[in-house]
């Protein structure tokens, strides 16, 4: 299964913010949309970084509560890892595990097309496993 299938099932909506947005506003977006990260975009909409729950906690620990007034551009993770529509769930699991990230923006030709979380990938893998178990059960039962 590919990222294309994941986005078809879950939708391609991505919560974004600009670099000047405060970390407090980013935290509000994360709470409001019940998500784990917000993609930070440039003026043309291309992804520039990401602010995750982990980024917020690390910034709070390093700078205290005043960090909430800092712009997202100063706190975001800049070494943005991304994926493409044709990558597989196994590809994503490898990237996420090796890099210890839980969110991968889907980007092609500089355009943000969606975002995939570790939860999306795990759900897909569990659905695939359940379907396979069903097929095997049907096969065994047909042979009786």
N, C-alpha and C positions, 0 to 999 in steps of 0.2 A: 504494500500500500504506500502511496505517495503523499506528499504534502498537499498536492492538488485535491486528493480525496478528503483529507482532513479538513481543508478549508471549505470544501463543498458541503460537508456534514455540519460543521460548526459555524460557518460564516466567515467573512473576511474582515469584519469590523475591527479596527485597531484604535485604542484610546491613545491619543498623541498630545504632546505639549511642545511649546517652543522653548528654546534655551533660556529665555529670560523669565519664564514662569517660576514662581517660588517653589521651594521644596514643600512648603505647607500646602500649596495648591495641588502638587503632585500626590501628596499623601491623601488629600481629599478625593482625588480622582480614583486612587487605588481603593479607598473605602467605598466610594459611591458605586463603582462598577464591579466591586468584589473581584478584583484582578490582582496579580502579583507584580506587575510592572507596567510602566508607561514608556512608550517610545518617544524620544525627543527628536524633533524634526527641524531641518533648516527651513528657510523661507520658501524654498521651492517644493517642500514636502518630502524631500529625501531624508532618510534616517541619519542622524548624527550621533546618536547614543541611546542609552536606555537607563531609566531609573527604576530599580527594583526595591522591594521591601528591604532586602539586605543592604542596599546602598544607603537607604534612609537610616537604618539602625546603625550602620558603621559611621555615618556622618554625625549622628547624634552623639555617639560614644566619643568621637574625636573632638567635636566642636561645641557640644552642649545644645540646648534648646534654641539658641540664636541661629543655628544652621537652618531652621525652618524658613527664615527670611532670605536665605541665599538663593541665587538663581540655579535652576536645574543644571544649566551648563557647567557649573562649577563642581557639581556632585556626580553627574551621570558617568556611567561606565562608557568610555570612548572606544575601546577596542571591541567594537560591536561585531559579534558573531552573527551571521545570517544564514539562511538556507534558501533554496529555490523550490519551485513547484514540483520538480521532478525527483527530488531526493526522497528516499524511502524512510519509513519509520525507524528502521535499523540504523540508517545513516544518522538520523537525529539523535537517537539514543547514544550512539558513539560520541557524537560531538558534545552533547549535554553532559555525559558522564565524564569525559576526559577534561572538559573545560569547567566543570562544576557550575553550569548555568541551567536555569529552568525555563528560559524563554528565548526563542529564536525568531526574530522578525523574518518574514518572507520577502525577499527583495530580488527583483530582476530588472536589469538595465537601469539601476538607480531608483526604481519605483518601489514603494512600500505596498505590498499586496495583501498582507495579513500578518498574523503572529501565531506561533505554535508554542504551546507550553508542554512541559513534561506530562502534565495531566492528560492533555490531548493525545499524546503518543501512547501513554499507558492504556488509556481507554480503547484506542484502536487495537493495540496488541491483545487486550483482554477480549474484545469483540471477535477478533480473528481466532483466538484460541477457543472460544465458545462455539464458533461456527465449525471449526475443525472437529471438536468433540462431537457435535451433532452429526456431522457427516460420518465419522467413525462409528458412532452408535447405530446410525441407520444402516451402515454397511454390515456390521456384525449381526444386527437383527434380521437383515434380509437373507443372511446365510444360514439361518436356523432352520 
